[in-house]
Amino acid sequence: MHLLAGLGNPGEKYAGNRHNVGFMAIDAIAAHHKFPPFRSKFNGLISEAEIAGEKVLLLKPQTFMNESGQSVAAAASFYKLRPEAVTVFYDELDLVPGKVRVKRGGGNGGHNGLRSIDPRLGLDYRRVRIGIGHPGHKDRVMPHVLGDFAKIDRDWLKPLLDTIAEATPLLLKNDDNGFMNRLARAVNGDLAHEPKRPRSEPKPQRQAAPPAAPPVKAPETGPMAAMLKKLFGGDKD
């Protein structure tokens, strides 16, 4: 069995928050693979079904983000799952919106949900980090993560969530690179929400000045020479 847990905060107040993108990913997986309705268990909401022949338990902890580990560890313990069978979806400030990275182990990156999970479960579970972007200053982080996705974010968020759901079998097969590549193609690059920047036009090459025409040499003999001499001080009559 595989445990797929999405992190977020419970309640309608937080439903559209960037911090709840983990919940959104789990809901997309449930809808795409026709899971039964969620029910309460393990201090969370769970639903169980099969994906590509693999038994999968979906979990949305209802303990609030800071205590997510209570719910995740309880579900893993009940089914006797090792950390390697657990995948956690969550928001990542240090990735641009639309970018997804998958890894096992490592630090918590300051994420309160992971801080709660790590001491209870260990570090060897898979992390699916979904970029929400950084607001630019630490004082704006809290309003950013607890703020709703903007309208412009829909351009990349829905295709991304749909593809996360579609590509979940790759995660279950431990094909993490294949999973990330599928997502990158679906959202048309790492910054799909931003318009493509036109290539800068080459600067026009400065044209060299044409070479100066050589001076016209007056004829030294003949009628023209005689006339020029008269006009400009040549031989006198």
SEDODREN-984604 format. One record per residue (C-alpha): residue number from 1; residue in one letter; chain; z, x negated, y negated. Coordinates in steps of 0.001 Angstrom, whole numbers. Last residue first. Example, Ala and Ser with C-alpha at 12.3 -4.5 7.8 and 13.67 -1.06 7.14 Angstrom:
BEGIN
+-----+---+---+---------+---------+---------+
|   k | r | c |      up |    east |   north |
+-----+---+---+---------+---------+---------+
|   2 | S | A |    7140 |  -13670 |    1060 |
|   1 | A | A |    7800 |  -12300 |    4500 |
+-----+---+---+---------+---------+---------+
END
This chain:
BEGIN
+-----+---+---+---------+---------+---------+
|   k | r | c |      up |    east |   north |
+-----+---+---+---------+---------+---------+
| 237 | D | A |  -71012 |  -46717 |  -87440 |
| 236 | K | A |  -67624 |  -47735 |  -86252 |
| 235 | D | A |  -66842 |  -48689 |  -82637 |
| 234 | G | A |  -63962 |  -46755 |  -81126 |
| 233 | G | A |  -61336 |  -45036 |  -83090 |
| 232 | F | A |  -60657 |  -41892 |  -81150 |
| 231 | L | A |  -63479 |  -39557 |  -82061 |
| 230 | K | A |  -66274 |  -42149 |  -82401 |
| 229 | K | A |  -65234 |  -43938 |  -79237 |
| 228 | L | A |  -65182 |  -40681 |  -77392 |
| 227 | M | A |  -68779 |  -39935 |  -78459 |
| 226 | A | A |  -70041 |  -43333 |  -77289 |
| 225 | A | A |  -68381 |  -42967 |  -73906 |
| 224 | M | A |  -69954 |  -39544 |  -73443 |
| 223 | P | A |  -73456 |  -40909 |  -74314 |
| 222 | G | A |  -73323 |  -43635 |  -71601 |
| 221 | T | A |  -70798 |  -46265 |  -70685 |
| 220 | E | A |  -67096 |  -46572 |  -69866 |
| 219 | P | A |  -66621 |  -43153 |  -68358 |
| 218 | A | A |  -63163 |  -41821 |  -69010 |
| 217 | K | A |  -60744 |  -42209 |  -66189 |
| 216 | V | A |  -59086 |  -39008 |  -65218 |
| 215 | P | A |  -55449 |  -39657 |  -64512 |
| 214 | P | A |  -54436 |  -39217 |  -60888 |
| 213 | A | A |  -53049 |  -35786 |  -60092 |
| 212 | A | A |  -49345 |  -35796 |  -59597 |
| 211 | P | A |  -48273 |  -35203 |  -56013 |
| 210 | P | A |  -47226 |  -31644 |  -55256 |
| 209 | A | A |  -43485 |  -31068 |  -55570 |
| 208 | A | A |  -41785 |  -30940 |  -52207 |
| 207 | Q | A |  -40916 |  -27496 |  -50992 |
| 206 | R | A |  -37243 |  -26774 |  -50532 |
| 205 | Q | A |  -36820 |  -25290 |  -47106 |
| 204 | P | A |  -35612 |  -21725 |  -47150 |
| 203 | K | A |  -32132 |  -21439 |  -45721 |
| 202 | P | A |  -32166 |  -20116 |  -42211 |
| 201 | E | A |  -31151 |  -16480 |  -41905 |
| 200 | S | A |  -27701 |  -15915 |  -40507 |
| 199 | R | A |  -27822 |  -13979 |  -37295 |
| 198 | P | A |  -26816 |  -10415 |  -37836 |
| 197 | R | A |  -23220 |   -9575 |  -36979 |
| 196 | K | A |  -22839 |   -7054 |  -34251 |
| 195 | P | A |  -20809 |   -4109 |  -35363 |
| 194 | E | A |  -17196 |   -4237 |  -34214 |
| 193 | H | A |  -15764 |   -1952 |  -31562 |
| 192 | A | A |  -17467 |   -3915 |  -28795 |
| 191 | L | A |  -15513 |   -7043 |  -29656 |
| 190 | D | A |  -15304 |   -8708 |  -26255 |
| 189 | G | A |  -18771 |   -7777 |  -25138 |
| 188 | N | A |  -20765 |   -4640 |  -24451 |
| 187 | V | A |  -17801 |   -2448 |  -23470 |
| 186 | A | A |  -19075 |   -1901 |  -19956 |
| 185 | R | A |  -20322 |   -5451 |  -19458 |
| 184 | A | A |  -16906 |   -6934 |  -20253 |
| 183 | L | A |  -15201 |   -4429 |  -17978 |
| 182 | R | A |  -17373 |   -5330 |  -14981 |
| 181 | N | A |  -16793 |   -9025 |  -15627 |
| 180 | M | A |  -13026 |   -8512 |  -15683 |
| 179 | F | A |  -13049 |   -6703 |  -12322 |
| 178 | G | A |  -15339 |   -9291 |  -10730 |
| 177 | N | A |  -12963 |  -12005 |  -11901 |
| 176 | D | A |   -9966 |  -10182 |  -10414 |
| 175 | D | A |  -11545 |   -9699 |   -7005 |
| 174 | N | A |   -8223 |   -9196 |   -5217 |
| 173 | K | A |   -9753 |   -6444 |   -3052 |
| 172 | L | A |   -7428 |   -3870 |   -4652 |
| 171 | L | A |   -8486 |   -5208 |   -8028 |
| 170 | L | A |  -12144 |   -4662 |   -7150 |
| 169 | P | A |  -11337 |   -1109 |   -6034 |
| 168 | T | A |  -10065 |    -454 |   -9600 |
| 167 | A | A |  -13572 |    -871 |  -11062 |
| 166 | E | A |  -14225 |    2818 |  -11758 |
| 165 | A | A |  -10794 |    3385 |  -13272 |
| 164 | I | A |  -10949 |     280 |  -15466 |
| 163 | T | A |  -14500 |    1356 |  -16314 |
| 162 | D | A |  -13382 |    4721 |  -17659 |
| 161 | L | A |  -10573 |    3078 |  -19605 |
| 160 | L | A |  -12983 |     609 |  -21228 |
| 159 | P | A |  -15635 |    3201 |  -22001 |
| 158 | K | A |  -12911 |    5346 |  -23651 |
| 157 | L | A |  -11361 |    2507 |  -25657 |
| 156 | W | A |  -14515 |     832 |  -27028 |
| 155 | D | A |  -15979 |    3396 |  -29430 |
| 154 | R | A |  -12671 |    5276 |  -29480 |
| 153 | D | A |  -11182 |    2408 |  -31475 |
| 152 | I | A |  -13039 |    3613 |  -34589 |
| 151 | K | A |  -10826 |    6694 |  -34631 |
| 150 | A | A |   -7689 |    4568 |  -34846 |
| 149 | F | A |   -5336 |    4111 |  -31903 |
| 148 | D | A |   -1937 |    5578 |  -32645 |
| 147 | G | A |     867 |    3511 |  -34137 |
| 146 | L | A |    3798 |    2211 |  -32133 |
| 145 | V | A |    2033 |   -1107 |  -31497 |
| 144 | H | A |     986 |   -1479 |  -35134 |
| 143 | P | A |    4174 |    -201 |  -36765 |
| 142 | M | A |    6129 |   -2742 |  -34664 |
| 141 | V | A |    3777 |   -5664 |  -35305 |
| 140 | R | A |    3581 |   -5321 |  -39097 |
| 139 | D | A |    6466 |   -7682 |  -39909 |
| 138 | K | A |    5001 |  -10253 |  -37483 |
| 137 | H | A |    1881 |  -10613 |  -39596 |
| 136 | G | A |   -1814 |  -10345 |  -38718 |
| 135 | P | A |   -1980 |   -6881 |  -37176 |
| 134 | H | A |   -2596 |   -8392 |  -33721 |
| 133 | G | A |   -5198 |   -6888 |  -31421 |
| 132 | I | A |   -4887 |   -4115 |  -28818 |
| 131 | G | A |   -6005 |   -6167 |  -25842 |
| 130 | I | A |   -5375 |   -4821 |  -22351 |
| 129 | R | A |   -3485 |   -7269 |  -20136 |
| 128 | V | A |   -3728 |   -6496 |  -16441 |
| 127 | R | A |    -802 |   -8352 |  -14853 |
| 126 | R | A |    -669 |   -9032 |  -11122 |
| 125 | Y | A |    2774 |   -9548 |   -9563 |
| 124 | D | A |    4081 |  -13019 |   -8754 |
| 123 | L | A |    6824 |  -13228 |  -11376 |
| 122 | G | A |    9848 |  -11692 |   -9677 |
| 121 | L | A |   10613 |   -8011 |   -9266 |
| 120 | R | A |   13943 |   -7394 |  -10977 |
| 119 | P | A |   14102 |  -10401 |  -13318 |
| 118 | D | A |   10412 |  -10005 |  -14269 |
| 117 | I | A |   10277 |   -6235 |  -14815 |
| 116 | S | A |   12486 |   -5865 |  -17904 |
| 115 | R | A |   10975 |   -8763 |  -19804 |
| 114 | L | A |    7590 |   -7437 |  -18718 |
| 113 | G | A |    8216 |   -4164 |  -20547 |
| 112 | N | A |    9614 |   -5958 |  -23570 |
| 111 | H | A |    6460 |   -8031 |  -24103 |
| 110 | G | A |    7384 |  -11371 |  -25669 |
| 109 | G | A |    4610 |  -13206 |  -23855 |
| 108 | N | A |    6219 |  -12314 |  -20504 |
| 107 | G | A |    5617 |  -15718 |  -18973 |
| 106 | G | A |    3317 |  -16655 |  -16125 |
| 105 | G | A |    2607 |  -15011 |  -12805 |
| 104 | R | A |    -663 |  -13455 |  -11771 |
| 103 | K | A |   -3575 |  -12957 |  -14140 |
| 102 | V | A |   -6026 |  -10398 |  -15428 |
| 101 | R | A |   -7488 |  -10394 |  -18938 |
| 100 | V | A |   -8994 |   -7496 |  -20831 |
|  99 | K | A |  -10772 |   -7547 |  -24213 |
|  98 | G | A |  -11404 |   -4237 |  -25982 |
|  97 | P | A |   -9176 |   -4905 |  -28963 |
|  96 | V | A |   -8641 |   -8643 |  -29478 |
|  95 | L | A |   -6084 |  -10242 |  -27196 |
|  94 | D | A |   -2764 |  -11629 |  -28441 |
|  93 | L | A |   -1185 |   -8229 |  -28935 |
|  92 | E | A |   -1480 |   -7265 |  -25268 |
|  91 | D | A |    -896 |   -3723 |  -24023 |
|  90 | Y | A |      65 |   -3067 |  -20412 |
|  89 | F | A |   -1210 |   -2509 |  -16872 |
|  88 | V | A |    1024 |   -3749 |  -14025 |
|  87 | T | A |    -273 |   -4506 |  -10533 |
|  86 | V | A |    2066 |   -4715 |   -7533 |
|  85 | A | A |    1042 |   -5790 |   -4005 |
|  84 | E | A |    1677 |   -9498 |   -4728 |
|  83 | P | A |    5225 |   -8568 |   -5818 |
|  82 | R | A |    6030 |   -7660 |   -2198 |
|  81 | L | A |    6216 |   -3998 |   -1340 |
|  80 | K | A |    9015 |   -2564 |     778 |
|  79 | Y | A |    7966 |    1025 |     -52 |
|  78 | F | A |   11371 |    1877 |   -1524 |
|  77 | S | A |   11754 |   -1587 |   -3059 |
|  76 | A | A |    8441 |   -1420 |   -4915 |
|  75 | A | A |    9255 |    2030 |   -6283 |
|  74 | A | A |   12733 |     990 |   -7444 |
|  73 | A | A |   11430 |   -2270 |   -8943 |
|  72 | V | A |    8823 |    -446 |  -11048 |
|  71 | S | A |   11288 |    2203 |  -12250 |
|  70 | Q | A |   14111 |    -109 |  -13272 |
|  69 | G | A |   11677 |   -2701 |  -14602 |
|  68 | S | A |   10378 |    -334 |  -17267 |
|  67 | E | A |   13708 |    -527 |  -19103 |
|  66 | N | A |   12463 |   -1755 |  -22504 |
|  65 | M | A |    9370 |     461 |  -22362 |
|  64 | F | A |   11092 |    3820 |  -22139 |
|  63 | T | A |   12649 |    4923 |  -18838 |
|  62 | Q | A |    9814 |    7265 |  -17875 |
|  61 | P | A |    7914 |    4691 |  -15794 |
|  60 | K | A |    4281 |    5700 |  -15128 |
|  59 | L | A |    3459 |    4952 |  -11482 |
|  58 | L | A |     338 |    5228 |   -9335 |
|  57 | L | A |     808 |    4638 |   -5603 |
|  56 | V | A |   -2289 |    3499 |   -3726 |
|  55 | K | A |   -3219 |    3577 |     -50 |
|  54 | E | A |   -6465 |    1682 |     470 |
|  53 | G | A |   -9639 |    3266 |    1925 |
|  52 | A | A |  -11671 |    2757 |   -1236 |
|  51 | I | A |   -8891 |    4361 |   -3288 |
|  50 | E | A |   -6359 |    6482 |   -1437 |
|  49 | A | A |   -3714 |    8845 |   -2790 |
|  48 | E | A |    -227 |    8905 |   -4328 |
|  47 | S | A |    1013 |   10124 |   -7686 |
|  46 | I | A |    4149 |    9057 |   -9488 |
|  45 | L | A |    6018 |    9860 |  -12706 |
|  44 | G | A |    9054 |    7732 |  -13419 |
|  43 | N | A |   12724 |    7208 |  -12856 |
|  42 | F | A |   11866 |    6415 |   -9214 |
|  41 | K | A |   10494 |    9945 |   -8700 |
|  40 | S | A |    9033 |   12763 |  -10779 |
|  39 | R | A |    5667 |   14241 |   -9850 |
|  38 | F | A |    2121 |   13490 |  -10967 |
|  37 | P | A |    -651 |   15892 |  -10043 |
|  36 | P | A |   -2857 |   14888 |   -7081 |
|  35 | F | A |   -5220 |   11914 |   -7444 |
|  34 | K | A |   -8889 |   12624 |   -8002 |
|  33 | H | A |  -10186 |    9026 |   -8094 |
|  32 | H | A |  -11493 |    9236 |  -11668 |
|  31 | A | A |   -8581 |   11345 |  -12946 |
|  30 | A | A |   -5831 |    9195 |  -11449 |
|  29 | I | A |   -7500 |    5966 |  -12591 |
|  28 | A | A |   -7868 |    7314 |  -16143 |
|  27 | D | A |   -4216 |    8435 |  -16174 |
|  26 | I | A |   -3143 |    4957 |  -15037 |
|  25 | A | A |   -5177 |    3320 |  -17814 |
|  24 | M | A |   -3747 |    5690 |  -20430 |
|  23 | F | A |    -187 |    4906 |  -19324 |
|  22 | G | A |    -930 |    1201 |  -19837 |
|  21 | V | A |   -2473 |    1994 |  -23244 |
|  20 | N | A |     910 |    3333 |  -24309 |
|  19 | H | A |    1805 |     575 |  -26797 |
|  18 | R | A |   -1386 |    1446 |  -28698 |
|  17 | N | A |     205 |    4823 |  -29321 |
|  16 | G | A |   -1580 |    8073 |  -28475 |
|  15 | A | A |    1122 |    9518 |  -26190 |
|  14 | Y | A |    4092 |    8243 |  -28199 |
|  13 | K | A |    5323 |   11489 |  -29753 |
|  12 | E | A |    4075 |   13430 |  -26739 |
|  11 | G | A |    6820 |   11954 |  -24575 |
|  10 | P | A |    7397 |    8881 |  -22436 |
|   9 | N | A |    6925 |    5292 |  -23664 |
|   8 | G | A |    4398 |    2965 |  -22081 |
|   7 | L | A |    3667 |     738 |  -19114 |
|   6 | G | A |    1172 |    1434 |  -16354 |
|   5 | A | A |    2088 |     762 |  -12744 |
|   4 | L | A |    -326 |     317 |   -9837 |
|   3 | L | A |    1538 |     -81 |   -6544 |
|   2 | H | A |    -667 |   -1013 |   -3597 |
|   1 | M | A |       0 |       0 |       0 |
+-----+---+---+---------+---------+---------+
END
